[in-house]
Amino acid sequence: MTLQNKCQKSVKDVSTTVKSREIVFFLQLIMNSCTKYLFKSLVLIVLLTSLISCSNNNEELTEVTKVALRDVGHKLLLSNQDSTSVVKPILAFENSMFQLSFEESLSIHPDTLVKIVKNSFQKADLSGHYLTEVKQCDDGEVAYSYEIKQDIENDIIPCGGRQLEKACYIINVRFTKRSISVKPLYIILFAGFLVLALVFYKRKNKPLSVVKNENYAEIGSYQFYPDQNKLVKKATEISLSKKECELLEILAANPNQIVKRDELEKRVWEDNGVVVGRSLDTYISKLRKKLQDDDSVKITNIHGVGYKLEVS
């Protein structure tokens, strides 16, 4: 091969290497951007899913509660031997308040009311925490009321044996602690999004480590060639002594981790039968100067322990 052909081949190889590095850098940039936006998108989706789920659950619970109260009204009328009059539409108000009213007058036995409401709510899987008030239609006075708190010992059910005479009554039920019915699908989706969000969050916040290629390792903006005892930053070559190269190679193999003084001294000096003294600190100082042009790379002294190559 002639000298001219060799030069052309060398230029071509260099050009290919530069293009490859540009492509790798471009792909890394895209991946970092995608990760950032994907994480934000996952958080947004989780929030929207939660809001939609809560909204749908509230609407569903309202409808289920209305059906349960109509069942209560129907059974109260049957307890009065009334199978012809109807229960008026159930009204829903703020603060989880619902109102049951009737077309005709009826008498209400407190024990029967408590039992019917409890059975109907249990069948509908509604909250076991509620306050029930029986009001007189003409003056709005409370003729009877009681409170259920799931725990029988905390239930407040007064005047159980006194029957209310036949009259027009309105029954208000206010849930003091609403139960939330979440569909299994929403649970699966929510759990899945949380796992994905956690994975991408950890990946995003993971400290950058040393990227190793075939012949060199990338330390920040530097290319470290341990076989050639040199650092390369852009087009500038920085020569390293044998000891500097050995120290940097050990630190680069453990990025963002503390390497103990004893280990560094043993591997670089003592294995070769040399007494160290203050040599380690001197060579670390030299390495710092040669890495000072990149703020994302620094060698930190962990007092009394060792050193850490921080790459961020």
Backbone bond lengths (Angstrom), bond angles and torsions (degrees), N, CA, C in turn:
res aa  C-N    CA-C-N  psi(-1)  N-CA   C-N-CA  omega(-1)  CA-C   N-CA-C  phi
1 M - - - 1.467 - - 1.532 108.66 -
2 T 1.320 116.84 129.87 1.462 120.88 -179.26 1.508 111.04 -71.23
3 L 1.348 114.96 163.51 1.465 120.49 179.71 1.528 110.84 -61.25
4 Q 1.331 116.67 -37.63 1.462 121.57 -179.74 1.525 110.59 -63.89
5 N 1.338 116.33 -42.92 1.469 120.43 179.78 1.519 110.66 -65.36
6 K 1.345 114.80 -39.99 1.466 118.61 178.57 1.513 110.64 -61.43
7 C 1.336 115.91 -43.05 1.476 120.00 179.88 1.519 110.72 -63.67
8 Q 1.336 115.70 -43.27 1.471 119.36 178.64 1.519 111.34 -61.67
9 K 1.343 116.06 -41.35 1.470 120.46 178.88 1.524 110.41 -64.00
10 S 1.327 116.18 -41.52 1.468 120.31 -179.37 1.523 110.36 -64.06
11 V 1.329 115.50 -43.52 1.478 119.81 178.51 1.520 110.36 -62.31
12 K 1.323 116.79 -41.28 1.460 121.45 179.16 1.524 111.50 -63.96
13 D 1.358 116.31 -42.84 1.467 120.37 178.99 1.521 111.12 -62.59
14 V 1.345 115.82 -43.65 1.462 120.37 179.36 1.522 110.19 -62.86
15 S 1.344 116.04 -43.74 1.465 120.76 179.42 1.515 111.10 -60.43
16 T 1.352 115.37 -43.36 1.472 120.22 179.31 1.520 110.75 -62.93
17 T 1.353 115.63 -43.01 1.470 120.33 179.88 1.521 110.97 -61.80
18 V 1.341 116.39 -43.93 1.472 120.88 179.58 1.521 110.68 -62.23
19 K 1.357 115.35 -45.12 1.462 119.23 179.30 1.523 110.72 -62.36
20 S 1.336 116.34 -41.27 1.469 119.93 -179.86 1.518 110.39 -61.95
21 R 1.337 116.02 -42.28 1.460 119.18 179.43 1.521 110.83 -64.45
22 E 1.339 115.76 -40.02 1.472 119.04 178.48 1.523 111.15 -63.31
23 I 1.330 116.05 -40.33 1.457 120.42 179.26 1.520 111.00 -64.63
24 V 1.367 115.53 -45.17 1.465 120.02 178.98 1.520 110.60 -60.55
25 F 1.355 115.78 -44.55 1.467 119.95 179.62 1.523 110.59 -61.65
26 F 1.345 115.78 -42.95 1.461 120.31 -179.63 1.530 111.28 -63.46
27 L 1.343 116.22 -42.19 1.467 119.93 179.01 1.520 111.29 -65.61
28 Q 1.347 116.87 -40.55 1.460 120.27 177.90 1.524 110.83 -62.10
29 L 1.349 116.12 -39.84 1.461 120.71 178.57 1.526 110.93 -62.26
30 I 1.333 115.78 -43.54 1.475 120.11 178.61 1.515 110.81 -63.42
31 M 1.342 116.51 -44.11 1.465 120.11 -179.17 1.519 111.15 -62.59
32 N 1.335 116.86 -42.11 1.467 119.81 178.78 1.518 111.11 -62.99
33 S 1.345 116.44 -41.79 1.459 120.09 178.85 1.519 110.91 -66.06
34 C 1.338 115.90 -43.15 1.467 120.05 179.93 1.521 110.71 -62.08
35 T 1.342 115.76 -42.66 1.465 119.55 179.81 1.519 110.61 -60.82
36 K 1.341 115.66 -43.70 1.464 119.89 -178.74 1.524 110.52 -62.42
37 Y 1.340 116.75 -49.40 1.455 119.20 -177.82 1.523 112.45 -71.71
38 L 1.345 116.76 -31.82 1.461 119.61 177.89 1.514 110.60 -65.39
39 F 1.338 116.17 -41.05 1.464 119.91 178.65 1.526 110.41 -62.40
40 K 1.332 116.27 -45.91 1.467 119.60 178.86 1.530 111.11 -62.97
41 S 1.331 116.30 -39.36 1.462 120.25 179.48 1.521 111.24 -64.55
42 L 1.347 116.26 -41.37 1.465 120.10 179.61 1.520 110.69 -62.53
43 V 1.343 116.68 -43.25 1.469 120.25 178.62 1.514 109.95 -61.08
44 L 1.349 116.86 -44.09 1.463 120.90 -179.78 1.518 111.41 -63.19
45 I 1.348 116.32 -42.44 1.468 120.33 179.63 1.515 111.20 -63.14
46 V 1.349 116.01 -42.28 1.465 120.00 179.08 1.518 110.64 -61.07
47 L 1.339 116.33 -44.33 1.463 120.05 -179.75 1.519 111.31 -64.05
48 L 1.343 116.31 -44.68 1.459 120.01 179.50 1.523 111.44 -63.85
49 T 1.342 115.68 -42.20 1.463 119.89 178.53 1.519 111.09 -61.22
50 S 1.340 116.18 -41.40 1.461 120.59 179.59 1.520 110.86 -64.38
51 L 1.355 115.41 -43.83 1.467 119.22 -179.62 1.529 111.27 -64.00
52 I 1.335 116.00 -45.06 1.460 119.91 179.52 1.516 110.53 -63.48
53 S 1.345 115.52 -41.90 1.462 120.09 179.79 1.517 111.06 -60.95
54 C 1.366 116.09 -46.34 1.465 119.77 -179.73 1.511 110.97 -63.66
55 S 1.357 115.93 -40.67 1.464 119.85 -179.98 1.521 110.97 -63.44
56 N 1.346 115.14 -46.52 1.469 118.86 179.96 1.523 111.03 -65.07
57 N 1.322 117.12 -39.28 1.459 120.32 -179.97 1.521 111.22 -64.39
58 N 1.354 117.77 -39.81 1.459 121.25 178.79 1.526 110.74 -63.10
59 E 1.342 115.64 -44.58 1.464 119.50 179.10 1.531 110.38 -63.87
60 E 1.311 115.62 -42.47 1.462 120.28 -179.41 1.527 111.26 -64.49
61 L 1.349 115.73 -42.99 1.459 119.65 179.39 1.515 111.33 -64.52
62 T 1.328 116.55 -36.82 1.473 120.02 178.26 1.514 110.54 -61.87
63 E 1.326 116.37 -45.73 1.464 120.15 -179.62 1.526 111.08 -66.75
64 V 1.332 116.96 -41.26 1.473 120.26 179.12 1.524 110.31 -63.90
65 T 1.339 116.26 -40.03 1.465 120.26 179.11 1.521 111.05 -63.83
66 K 1.317 117.01 -40.93 1.472 120.63 178.49 1.528 110.95 -61.52
67 V 1.337 115.61 -42.92 1.475 119.22 178.89 1.531 110.33 -63.23
68 A 1.351 116.17 -42.51 1.472 120.11 -179.80 1.520 111.02 -63.70
69 L 1.334 117.94 -40.37 1.468 120.83 179.69 1.524 111.71 -70.13
70 R 1.319 117.65 -33.55 1.473 119.41 174.57 1.531 110.13 -63.68
71 D 1.360 114.48 -36.65 1.463 118.84 176.77 1.529 110.49 -65.26
72 V 1.341 116.22 -38.07 1.468 120.94 176.32 1.521 110.12 -61.39
73 G 1.350 115.90 -48.04 1.463 120.25 -179.95 1.518 112.60 -60.92
74 H 1.318 115.76 -41.59 1.470 120.73 179.45 1.532 111.14 -61.36
75 K 1.314 116.62 -44.40 1.463 120.41 -178.33 1.527 112.07 -70.77
76 L 1.340 116.83 -33.73 1.466 119.58 175.77 1.530 111.23 -64.92
77 L 1.326 115.08 -39.53 1.470 118.65 177.90 1.530 110.50 -66.62
78 L 1.331 116.71 -40.05 1.463 119.08 178.41 1.525 111.05 -64.85
79 S 1.345 117.20 -34.02 1.467 119.59 177.47 1.528 111.80 -67.15
80 N 1.355 115.97 -16.08 1.470 122.05 175.77 1.527 110.86 -99.83
81 Q 1.347 117.01 14.28 1.450 122.45 -176.46 1.533 112.29 56.46
82 D 1.328 115.85 33.46 1.466 121.66 178.94 1.521 108.03 -111.96
83 S 1.311 116.61 109.82 1.466 121.28 -179.56 1.522 111.86 -116.07
84 T 1.336 117.22 11.17 1.469 120.24 -176.43 1.532 113.36 -115.91
85 S 1.328 118.26 -38.50 1.468 119.63 -178.90 1.531 109.23 -72.11
86 V 1.319 114.28 162.74 1.466 118.70 -173.54 1.525 111.21 -113.99
87 V 1.333 112.96 160.26 1.464 120.48 173.04 1.523 107.91 -88.91
88 K 1.327 117.09 129.98 1.453 120.77 179.68 1.534 110.30 -68.21
89 P 1.344 117.44 159.62 1.477 119.91 179.04 1.527 111.52 -54.76
90 I 1.308 114.95 137.82 1.463 120.66 179.73 1.532 108.88 -74.62
91 L 1.313 116.30 133.01 1.458 121.18 179.58 1.527 109.81 -102.72
92 A 1.330 115.90 139.37 1.470 121.56 177.88 1.520 108.82 -113.71
93 F 1.331 116.45 134.27 1.456 122.49 179.52 1.524 109.51 -122.04
94 E 1.327 115.00 179.97 1.458 119.91 177.37 1.524 110.42 -70.04
95 N 1.333 114.65 167.24 1.472 121.75 179.23 1.527 112.67 60.52
96 S 1.335 115.63 33.93 1.474 121.25 175.30 1.519 112.95 58.78
97 M 1.331 115.52 40.94 1.468 121.60 179.37 1.525 109.63 -104.26
98 F 1.345 115.65 135.38 1.455 121.82 178.27 1.531 108.95 -130.77
99 Q 1.348 115.19 147.83 1.467 119.56 -176.51 1.531 110.49 -125.94
100 L 1.331 113.84 129.68 1.465 122.31 178.71 1.519 108.22 -113.52
101 S 1.341 116.73 126.73 1.466 120.96 179.45 1.529 109.89 -135.61
102 F 1.333 115.74 166.21 1.463 120.67 -171.56 1.532 111.08 -128.64
103 E 1.318 114.43 156.95 1.462 120.68 178.95 1.526 111.08 -76.71
104 E 1.319 116.85 -33.94 1.462 122.10 -178.10 1.526 110.65 -121.70
105 S 1.328 114.74 163.72 1.462 120.46 176.30 1.526 110.10 -69.64
106 L 1.327 116.00 155.69 1.462 120.57 178.14 1.521 109.01 -155.49
107 S 1.303 115.82 161.62 1.459 121.29 173.75 1.519 108.08 -101.59
108 I 1.337 115.93 148.02 1.468 120.19 -175.75 1.517 108.66 -127.61
109 H 1.336 114.98 124.28 1.452 120.39 173.26 1.529 107.67 -95.95
110 P 1.340 118.96 120.52 1.476 121.39 -176.01 1.519 114.09 -51.02
111 D 1.335 118.34 -44.87 1.468 120.17 -179.20 1.527 111.45 -60.71
112 T 1.355 115.03 -40.96 1.467 119.58 179.64 1.519 110.83 -66.43
113 L 1.353 116.55 -42.28 1.467 121.15 179.64 1.525 110.71 -60.28
114 V 1.336 116.46 -47.43 1.466 120.70 -178.39 1.526 110.54 -60.21
115 K 1.334 116.14 -43.93 1.460 120.81 -177.64 1.524 111.83 -66.78
116 I 1.352 115.86 -43.88 1.476 119.92 -177.94 1.526 110.75 -64.81
117 V 1.335 116.53 -46.92 1.464 120.35 -179.00 1.527 110.30 -61.11
118 K 1.316 116.08 -44.97 1.460 120.38 -177.89 1.534 111.26 -61.96
119 N 1.323 117.06 -45.59 1.466 121.00 -179.25 1.522 111.68 -64.47
120 S 1.341 115.88 -43.76 1.472 119.80 -178.52 1.513 111.40 -65.85
121 F 1.329 117.14 -40.05 1.463 120.66 -179.78 1.525 111.60 -70.03
122 Q 1.320 116.30 -36.24 1.468 119.20 178.33 1.526 111.00 -66.09
123 K 1.343 116.74 -40.87 1.469 120.28 178.61 1.527 110.77 -63.04
124 A 1.339 115.88 -36.09 1.468 120.28 -178.98 1.524 112.26 -84.98
125 D 1.349 116.95 -0.10 1.459 122.48 179.95 1.535 111.66 58.34
126 L 1.337 115.59 42.70 1.461 121.00 178.23 1.525 110.29 -90.92
127 S 1.310 115.01 170.42 1.460 120.64 -178.80 1.525 110.95 -61.49
128 G 1.341 115.54 143.84 1.464 120.56 178.12 1.519 112.48 -92.54
129 H 1.335 116.98 17.66 1.462 121.67 178.86 1.523 108.41 -120.86
130 Y 1.329 117.11 106.83 1.468 119.21 -178.19 1.529 110.33 -157.14
131 L 1.329 113.89 157.88 1.465 122.93 176.88 1.517 108.09 -116.22
132 T 1.329 116.55 127.38 1.468 121.92 -178.84 1.528 109.56 -113.94
133 E 1.344 115.14 131.24 1.467 121.06 178.21 1.527 109.56 -127.29
134 V 1.327 115.92 131.40 1.467 121.69 174.49 1.520 106.92 -104.30
135 K 1.334 116.84 115.31 1.469 121.54 -176.95 1.524 111.00 -111.15
136 Q 1.305 114.81 147.21 1.461 121.39 176.09 1.524 108.89 -79.73
137 C 1.320 115.76 134.59 1.468 120.06 -175.64 1.523 112.47 -65.01
138 D 1.336 117.33 -37.61 1.459 119.81 -171.55 1.526 113.66 -71.72
139 D 1.321 118.83 -40.07 1.467 120.41 -176.54 1.534 113.69 -122.45
140 G 1.318 118.36 -2.67 1.452 121.14 178.33 1.512 114.82 73.24
141 E 1.332 117.82 7.93 1.454 121.21 178.98 1.533 109.91 -71.50
142 V 1.341 115.07 146.49 1.460 119.93 178.78 1.521 109.01 -80.59
143 A 1.342 115.73 114.18 1.464 120.68 179.96 1.524 111.41 -84.01
144 Y 1.326 116.24 -28.91 1.469 119.96 179.56 1.526 108.39 -162.44
145 S 1.321 116.89 144.85 1.464 120.99 177.37 1.526 109.50 -152.77
146 Y 1.313 115.32 154.95 1.456 120.65 175.48 1.534 108.41 -157.11
147 E 1.328 115.51 163.41 1.459 121.38 -178.04 1.525 110.21 -130.52
148 I 1.319 115.86 136.49 1.458 122.96 177.42 1.526 107.77 -114.61
149 K 1.338 115.73 133.19 1.468 121.14 179.66 1.524 111.26 -126.35
150 Q 1.297 117.01 35.84 1.468 123.20 178.29 1.526 112.18 67.46
151 D 1.325 115.99 -52.52 1.459 120.88 178.35 1.533 108.38 -78.79
152 I 1.318 116.68 118.95 1.462 121.04 -175.39 1.524 111.62 -56.34
153 E 1.324 117.70 -35.53 1.453 120.83 -177.56 1.530 111.77 -66.02
154 N 1.344 116.79 -23.22 1.462 120.06 -179.35 1.522 113.05 -99.82
155 D 1.329 117.26 0.65 1.456 120.12 177.90 1.524 110.05 -68.63
156 I 1.347 115.20 141.91 1.468 120.78 176.72 1.518 107.32 -115.92
157 I 1.351 116.82 101.65 1.472 121.81 -177.27 1.528 108.07 -128.19
158 P 1.344 117.85 88.99 1.469 120.68 -177.84 1.525 112.33 -84.58
159 C 1.322 115.12 162.95 1.483 122.06 170.33 1.515 112.60 50.76
160 G 1.315 117.49 46.34 1.452 120.68 -174.70 1.514 114.67 -62.83
161 G 1.349 118.59 -29.22 1.462 119.13 -173.95 1.510 115.86 -96.90
162 R 1.311 118.43 1.45 1.470 121.29 -175.96 1.519 111.26 -96.45
163 Q 1.294 117.33 115.82 1.464 121.78 -177.73 1.519 110.33 -83.29
164 L 1.347 115.05 139.37 1.462 120.44 176.46 1.520 108.35 -84.45
165 E 1.316 115.53 130.58 1.467 119.95 -177.64 1.521 111.08 -64.93
166 K 1.321 115.47 162.45 1.460 120.90 -175.86 1.518 110.48 -64.81
167 A 1.347 114.54 124.32 1.469 120.73 -178.98 1.521 108.58 -166.83
168 C 1.328 114.98 -178.41 1.476 120.03 176.96 1.521 108.12 -87.39
169 Y 1.347 115.36 123.50 1.458 120.05 -178.00 1.541 110.64 -128.61
170 I 1.307 113.11 150.83 1.470 121.73 172.00 1.531 106.78 -120.75
171 I 1.306 116.24 132.90 1.461 120.12 -179.97 1.525 108.96 -110.40
172 N 1.326 115.27 119.42 1.474 121.35 176.28 1.526 109.78 -104.22
173 V 1.314 115.81 133.66 1.459 121.45 176.32 1.526 108.18 -123.59
174 R 1.327 116.23 123.72 1.465 120.45 177.57 1.520 109.02 -120.52
175 F 1.318 115.41 122.44 1.466 120.37 178.88 1.524 109.10 -78.08
176 T 1.313 115.87 124.08 1.462 120.69 -179.61 1.518 112.35 -89.90
177 K 1.324 116.16 -12.33 1.465 120.82 177.78 1.510 107.24 -155.67
178 R 1.340 115.42 101.55 1.461 119.55 -175.84 1.520 110.94 -77.96
179 S 1.305 116.81 135.34 1.473 120.82 172.83 1.512 108.10 -86.12
180 I 1.325 115.85 143.47 1.460 121.03 -178.69 1.520 109.05 -107.34
181 S 1.304 115.14 119.35 1.461 119.81 178.87 1.521 108.57 -95.85
182 V 1.297 117.06 111.44 1.461 122.29 -178.38 1.523 109.16 -107.42
183 K 1.309 115.74 126.23 1.458 119.88 -178.81 1.528 110.22 -68.64
184 P 1.337 116.75 146.24 1.475 119.99 179.30 1.516 113.31 -54.82
185 L 1.344 116.97 -34.62 1.461 119.98 -179.66 1.519 111.15 -61.45
186 Y 1.334 116.31 -42.58 1.458 120.01 179.03 1.521 111.01 -65.75
187 I 1.327 116.62 -36.89 1.463 119.91 178.60 1.531 109.81 -63.13
188 I 1.336 116.44 -44.71 1.463 121.06 -179.68 1.525 110.60 -63.62
189 L 1.342 116.21 -46.58 1.455 120.15 179.97 1.524 111.15 -61.48
190 F 1.317 115.35 -45.95 1.460 119.73 -178.02 1.532 110.70 -62.66
191 A 1.339 116.41 -44.80 1.459 120.42 179.74 1.531 110.83 -63.97
192 G 1.339 116.60 -41.32 1.463 120.61 179.46 1.516 112.37 -62.87
193 F 1.343 115.76 -44.64 1.454 119.71 179.38 1.523 111.34 -64.77
194 L 1.333 116.86 -37.39 1.457 119.98 178.74 1.526 111.21 -63.51
195 V 1.337 115.52 -42.52 1.474 119.65 -179.99 1.527 110.31 -63.76
196 L 1.336 116.63 -46.31 1.463 120.31 179.92 1.520 111.07 -63.27
197 A 1.334 115.70 -42.95 1.470 119.84 179.43 1.517 110.84 -61.31
198 L 1.341 116.35 -40.57 1.464 120.61 179.94 1.521 111.09 -65.79
199 V 1.333 116.63 -41.70 1.472 120.94 179.81 1.520 110.74 -62.15
200 F 1.343 116.34 -49.01 1.456 119.45 -178.02 1.515 111.68 -69.90
201 Y 1.344 116.88 -31.89 1.464 119.74 177.48 1.527 110.42 -65.18
202 K 1.331 116.38 -44.30 1.466 119.68 178.98 1.519 110.69 -64.69
203 R 1.337 115.53 -40.60 1.459 118.79 -179.37 1.528 110.66 -65.37
204 K 1.345 115.02 -39.12 1.454 119.66 -179.26 1.519 111.48 -66.46
205 N 1.337 116.66 -39.21 1.448 121.30 -175.35 1.526 113.84 -94.44
206 K 1.314 117.31 4.70 1.457 120.32 178.19 1.524 109.62 -70.96
207 P 1.332 118.25 129.18 1.459 120.21 -179.66 1.524 111.33 -58.79
208 L 1.324 115.50 140.29 1.456 119.42 179.07 1.522 109.36 -66.96
209 S 1.282 116.63 133.27 1.453 120.88 179.11 1.520 108.99 -107.16
210 V 1.294 114.73 -176.69 1.457 120.24 179.95 1.522 109.17 -76.92
211 V 1.337 115.71 126.68 1.468 120.83 179.51 1.521 108.24 -92.43
212 K 1.332 115.89 120.95 1.461 120.07 -176.21 1.519 110.91 -100.89
213 N 1.322 115.42 128.02 1.457 121.92 173.48 1.527 108.68 -107.62
214 E 1.296 115.67 -171.50 1.470 119.52 -173.79 1.525 112.31 -63.42
215 N 1.352 117.39 -45.98 1.460 120.38 -173.90 1.526 113.56 -112.78
216 Y 1.325 117.01 -8.71 1.460 119.07 -177.04 1.527 109.77 -150.25
217 A 1.329 114.41 167.76 1.459 121.03 176.73 1.519 108.26 -120.15
218 E 1.320 116.71 136.34 1.467 121.20 178.50 1.523 109.24 -87.94
219 I 1.323 115.97 118.47 1.459 122.36 176.55 1.519 106.42 -116.13
220 G 1.325 116.35 97.29 1.459 119.10 -173.13 1.513 109.83 62.83
221 S 1.341 116.41 -124.24 1.468 120.25 178.68 1.528 112.34 -93.53
222 Y 1.328 115.86 5.42 1.467 120.58 179.52 1.527 111.07 -96.62
223 Q 1.325 114.88 151.12 1.460 121.89 169.88 1.535 106.78 -112.63
224 F 1.315 114.46 120.74 1.464 120.33 -175.05 1.533 109.49 -103.09
225 Y 1.338 115.45 118.95 1.457 121.67 179.07 1.539 107.87 -108.23
226 P 1.328 118.33 91.84 1.472 120.01 -177.37 1.517 113.26 -64.79
227 D 1.352 117.88 -30.59 1.464 119.87 -179.76 1.527 112.29 -71.94
228 Q 1.345 114.81 -22.22 1.463 118.92 -177.74 1.529 112.69 -109.40
229 N 1.340 115.58 4.84 1.469 120.63 179.16 1.531 112.71 52.17
230 K 1.345 114.99 52.89 1.467 116.83 -179.71 1.539 111.11 -154.86
231 L 1.330 112.63 157.92 1.456 122.54 170.55 1.518 107.92 -113.24
232 V 1.336 117.00 145.58 1.465 120.85 177.37 1.520 108.07 -127.43
233 K 1.329 115.15 125.79 1.472 120.29 176.24 1.517 107.18 -124.90
234 K 1.325 114.73 109.40 1.456 121.45 -171.46 1.531 108.40 59.03
235 A 1.320 117.29 -115.72 1.474 118.50 -178.39 1.520 111.60 -103.33
236 T 1.333 116.28 6.52 1.466 120.01 -176.05 1.519 111.13 -98.80
237 E 1.331 116.19 129.73 1.453 121.80 176.74 1.526 109.56 -99.03
238 I 1.332 115.60 136.35 1.458 121.43 178.78 1.522 107.25 -121.10
239 S 1.313 116.60 114.76 1.463 121.00 -177.64 1.521 110.79 -74.46
240 L 1.328 115.64 144.99 1.457 122.39 177.51 1.516 109.10 -122.27
241 S 1.330 115.25 141.60 1.461 118.58 172.88 1.531 108.37 -73.30
242 K 1.310 116.24 167.43 1.456 119.77 -178.60 1.519 111.46 -59.53
243 K 1.341 117.52 -43.12 1.461 121.17 -179.03 1.535 111.25 -67.56
244 E 1.335 115.70 -41.44 1.470 119.58 177.89 1.526 110.26 -60.63
245 C 1.320 114.75 -42.47 1.465 119.73 -179.17 1.528 110.74 -64.85
246 E 1.319 117.01 -42.55 1.464 120.50 -179.61 1.536 110.69 -64.77
247 L 1.326 116.85 -42.76 1.465 120.63 178.88 1.527 111.17 -63.02
248 L 1.333 115.80 -46.65 1.464 119.83 -178.49 1.526 111.27 -64.92
249 E 1.314 116.60 -35.22 1.462 120.42 179.70 1.533 110.67 -65.03
250 I 1.336 116.75 -39.32 1.472 120.30 178.47 1.523 110.31 -67.91
251 L 1.342 115.90 -45.47 1.473 120.11 -179.30 1.532 111.15 -64.82
252 A 1.348 116.13 -39.89 1.472 120.16 -179.03 1.520 112.16 -68.39
253 A 1.331 116.50 -25.31 1.472 119.90 177.22 1.520 111.29 -75.82
254 N 1.341 116.65 -13.44 1.471 121.39 179.89 1.535 109.99 -131.38
255 P 1.350 117.42 60.17 1.474 119.64 -175.28 1.523 111.54 -63.51
256 N 1.338 115.16 141.47 1.468 122.27 177.75 1.529 112.43 60.08
257 Q 1.323 116.05 23.90 1.456 121.08 177.19 1.526 109.44 -129.53
258 I 1.315 114.80 148.72 1.463 119.55 -179.60 1.531 109.41 -78.58
259 V 1.329 115.44 128.86 1.459 121.52 173.82 1.529 106.26 -109.93
260 K 1.308 116.82 122.92 1.466 120.94 -174.73 1.528 111.50 -67.85
261 R 1.321 113.98 148.60 1.473 120.68 178.08 1.522 111.21 -56.14
262 D 1.325 115.40 -43.44 1.465 119.29 -177.71 1.515 111.57 -57.96
263 E 1.333 116.18 -40.99 1.463 119.79 -178.93 1.522 110.71 -66.78
264 L 1.345 116.52 -44.99 1.462 120.12 179.68 1.533 111.22 -61.82
265 E 1.320 115.62 -45.94 1.469 119.66 -178.88 1.524 111.45 -63.98
266 K 1.322 116.49 -41.80 1.469 120.15 -177.75 1.529 111.18 -65.84
267 R 1.353 115.78 -46.29 1.460 119.15 -174.40 1.523 113.23 -73.44
268 V 1.327 116.82 -31.07 1.468 119.38 -175.78 1.522 112.39 -94.81
269 W 1.333 116.91 -33.76 1.462 119.10 -174.66 1.533 113.91 -116.32
270 E 1.317 116.49 -57.94 1.459 119.64 -170.02 1.513 113.32 -63.95
271 D 1.343 117.37 -32.92 1.463 119.32 177.64 1.532 111.74 -63.81
272 N 1.322 114.35 -21.19 1.468 119.35 178.70 1.523 112.10 -98.87
273 G 1.344 116.19 9.83 1.454 120.94 176.81 1.504 114.06 74.20
274 V 1.337 117.65 28.11 1.456 122.13 -178.84 1.523 109.27 -111.69
275 V 1.351 116.62 138.84 1.457 121.74 175.67 1.524 107.78 -84.51
276 V 1.336 117.21 130.26 1.458 121.16 -169.10 1.515 113.85 -80.36
277 G 1.333 118.02 -57.72 1.456 120.72 -173.88 1.521 110.39 68.95
278 R 1.352 117.91 -127.75 1.464 122.54 179.40 1.526 111.95 -99.10
279 S 1.318 117.70 15.98 1.458 120.67 -176.56 1.524 112.13 -61.70
280 L 1.317 117.23 -39.36 1.464 120.84 -177.15 1.522 110.62 -58.16
281 D 1.314 118.34 -50.05 1.461 121.44 -178.68 1.525 111.59 -62.24
282 T 1.325 115.66 -35.95 1.464 119.91 179.73 1.519 111.28 -64.68
283 Y 1.330 116.05 -46.22 1.470 119.63 -178.94 1.531 111.87 -70.38
284 I 1.320 117.62 -33.54 1.461 120.47 175.98 1.528 109.99 -63.45
285 S 1.327 115.63 -40.70 1.461 120.49 177.87 1.531 111.14 -61.48
286 K 1.327 116.13 -40.04 1.470 120.23 178.31 1.531 111.04 -65.43
287 L 1.335 115.59 -41.67 1.464 119.46 178.70 1.535 111.51 -62.61
288 R 1.320 115.85 -40.27 1.464 119.45 179.00 1.528 111.22 -58.21
289 K 1.319 116.31 -43.13 1.464 120.28 -179.95 1.527 111.31 -63.17
290 K 1.327 115.91 -36.02 1.470 119.10 -178.02 1.533 112.36 -78.97
291 L 1.313 117.15 -13.72 1.470 121.83 177.69 1.526 112.32 -107.61
292 Q 1.318 116.41 7.34 1.467 119.74 -170.84 1.531 114.18 -72.98
293 D 1.335 117.99 -14.02 1.464 119.91 -177.97 1.525 113.27 -79.48
294 D 1.318 117.86 -3.01 1.468 121.66 178.16 1.535 108.53 -124.86
295 D 1.343 115.46 110.52 1.469 120.23 -177.47 1.525 113.44 -67.17
296 S 1.332 116.24 -16.86 1.469 118.91 -178.76 1.528 112.25 -83.58
297 V 1.326 116.02 -4.39 1.464 120.59 -179.10 1.529 109.07 -122.33
298 K 1.302 116.27 127.11 1.460 119.03 175.66 1.524 110.13 -154.64
299 I 1.316 114.76 151.79 1.470 120.93 176.71 1.516 107.44 -104.88
300 T 1.321 115.81 116.52 1.454 121.83 -175.59 1.515 110.73 -100.55
301 N 1.322 115.04 136.90 1.457 121.08 177.31 1.526 108.93 -90.33
302 I 1.320 116.72 117.37 1.464 121.78 174.56 1.518 106.00 -93.60
303 H 1.319 115.82 102.39 1.462 121.25 -168.40 1.530 112.86 -53.27
304 G 1.317 114.64 125.08 1.453 120.83 176.73 1.515 114.21 77.43
305 V 1.343 117.70 -0.63 1.479 120.71 -177.56 1.518 111.16 -118.05
306 G 1.343 115.43 -60.49 1.455 118.96 -177.09 1.508 111.43 171.55
307 Y 1.345 116.48 -148.80 1.450 121.92 -176.48 1.531 109.74 -129.09
308 K 1.344 113.95 157.16 1.460 119.43 178.58 1.519 109.13 -138.06
309 L 1.349 115.88 130.05 1.461 121.12 174.59 1.526 107.02 -88.07
310 E 1.340 116.20 110.02 1.452 121.08 -178.23 1.524 109.48 -97.50
311 V 1.335 115.69 122.97 1.459 122.03 178.27 1.515 107.41 -122.54
312 S 1.326 117.48 116.30 1.470 120.08 -175.97 1.506 111.49 -132.18
